[in-house]
């Protein structure tokens, strides 16, 4: 199912895999148990499944979105979670899909949740998703260097992102990048 999104949105090439990998990096840093990690893995892979229902005119637009077009994109998290509600074995990952665009300060969407009311897997996916978006070239802008994106995550910790999870991501990222750690991305 995740491949469908990648086929429809060529600018997102590899996005699902990278978000998945970043999520697992955070999960390892947090020492999540196997069930939590498995649910996070699935939610990360399917977090954008709702984009299947967005028109190509909006999804494939080469420039910045208008406010009306952005509203159309915003529904993807609700659309995706609603579609997956029909699959009993995926019930545990729905909060990660529905709420991965919530902000720690409550100004996200779709439910305007804040802080710990945002499910943990959604807070993790939010960071991984944003980091990948920042570091990936788009038709309307060049991606940031990894160190610039890390700085942006740190700058937005406490407003957009859970500060403890940003710290976990940064620590895990630095471990991966260090000469003694495993090879980086």
N, C-alpha and C positions, 0 to 999 in steps of 0.2 A: 504493500500500500504506500509506503514512503517513497518508493521509486516513482510512483505516479506524479507526485508533487515535483520531483526533480525533473521529470520529463516535461511537465507543463511550464515550469519556471526555470529556463536555462541559466538565469543569473544566480540561481541558488545552487548551482552545481557543487556537490560535495557538502552542502550546508548541513544536511541531516546527519551525515557521518561525523562531521566536526562537532556539531552540538552534542551528539551522543558521546563522543570521546571526551569532550570537556566536562560533561555531566559526570561521567565515570571517574574522571580525575578528581572532581570535587567529592564524589561519594567515597572514594578511597581515602582522601584526606580526612573526611569526617568519620571514617570507619563505620559506614552504614552496614547494617546486616544484609544477608543475602537477599531476603525478600524485598527490602527497601531498594537495594541496588537493582534487582531484577525489574521492579516496577518503574524505577527511574529510567532504566535502559529502554523499556517499551514506550514510556511517555515521551522520552527524548526523540525516539525514532518517529513517533506519530504526532509530535506537537503541532505540526503545520498541516495535518491531513485536511482540515477544513478549508484550506486554500483551493481545493479541488472545485469548490462551489463558487469561486470568484471569477468574474468575467475576464477573458484574456485582455480586453481593452484596459482594464485596471491592473491586473496581475503582471502583464508584460509591458507596461508603459515604460518607455526609456528615460523619462525625466521624473522630477519630483511630483508627488501626488497632490491633487487639490484637496481641500478639507473634505469635500463630498466623497472623493475617491478613497481617502484615508478611512472614512467611516465604513466604506464597503469592505476594506481590508480588515478592520477591527472585528467584524463578525466571524472571522475564520476560527477563532478559538471557541466560540459558542457553537458554531456549525459543526466543527470537528467533534466536540464533546457530545453533542446531541446525536450525531451519527453513531458514535461508539457506545452509547448507552444501550443500544440493542444487543451488544455482545457481552454476555454475562461475565466471561472471564477477563474482560478489560475494565470492569467497574472500578478497580483500584487505581487506575491510571488517569481516569477522567479529570480529577482535580488538577493534575499537572498540565493537561492539555487546555482545559478551560481557563486556568488562571496564570498561564505563563507570561502574560503581559500586565499583570498587576504590578504596582509599584509599592515599595516599602512605605512610602508616605501616604498611600491611599489614593493617589491620583492616576492609577492605571485603569485598565479595563479587563473584563466586562463588569465586574462586581464591585469595584472600588474598595477592595479589601486592603487592609494595611497590616504591617508588621507580621506578628506570628499567626494572624488569622489567614494569611496566605499559606496554602499548603507547602511544606518543605520542598517537595519535588518541583512545584511551580517556581519557587524562589531560586532553586538551582538552575532550572531550565532558563529562567529569565536572564541570569548572568551568562550562561553558555551561549544563548541565542544572541544576546547583545554583543558579546565579545566577537562572535563570528561575524555579525553584521558590520561591526566597526572595522574589522581587519580584511574584509572582502571588498574588492573593487565592484562598483556599481556603475551603470551607464552614466550617472549624474555626478559621481565623485570617486576619487581614488581611496582605497582602503588605507587605514592607519597602519603604521608599524606596530608590532606587538607591544613594544614598551609604551608607546603612546596610548594604546587601547587599555593597557593595565592602569596607566595613570588616570584615564577617564573613568574606569571602574572605581578606582579609589576615590576619585573626586565625587562620584555619585553615590558612594556608600552612605546609607542612612536616609537618602531621599528616594532614589530609584531602586537601589539594591540593598539587600540585607547586609549590613557591615560585617557580620561574622562570616557569612558565606563568601563575601568578596575576599576577606582575609584567607579563608580556606583555599579559594581559587588561586590567589596570588602565591601563597606558600606552595601549593601543588605545582603551579606553573614553574616557579623558580627551581623547585626540586627536579622537575623534568628537564629543565634547561641546564642544570649544573653539570659539570664534567663527570661528577661521580654518580649522577642519576641516569635513568634510561634516556635514550634519544628523544628529542622533542618532536613537535609537530612540524 
